């Protein structure tokens, strides 16, 4: 009986994680030449993002408002490269609170601007129980995001800063 209950609980937990990433955790809305983004970036967000951009070619600026981060780093990177390829700027309003993967997306802006009062939060990533900052600099686990940051900023210094800024459970604002 106990084994069966444990198996059911395990399957339920696994299903919750799958359902979370199977839905788009973001809200996207267009106002004029601005695309407002809020929520958590998931594996489904890039397709919705790309579809909205295709339907609204007038969009020139992405405005992340309340972005808690991403549950799929590769999805964030795909969105970032799309933004950069289209020459779209990023802008934070005075009320914007953008953390983690949302910061990675902000970096992709052709021009990045930020109003006084906006907040950016960075931290190390975690792979299972191991912090990203605990891997040697040459470890392949760094490659995707380090390369992305280099492509967006011309240097990987910001990537290394985020790893040292705070553990995965905290934020450096």
Secondary structure, 3 states (H helix, E strand, C coil): CHHHHHHHHHHHHHHHHHHHHHCCCEEEEEECCEEEEEEEECCCHHHHHHHHHHHCCCCCEEEEEEEEEECCHHHHHHHHHHHHHCCCEEEECCCCEEECHHHHHHHCCCCEEECCCCEEEECCCEECCEEHHHCCCCCHHHHHHHHHHHHHHCCCHHHHHHHHHCCCCCCEC
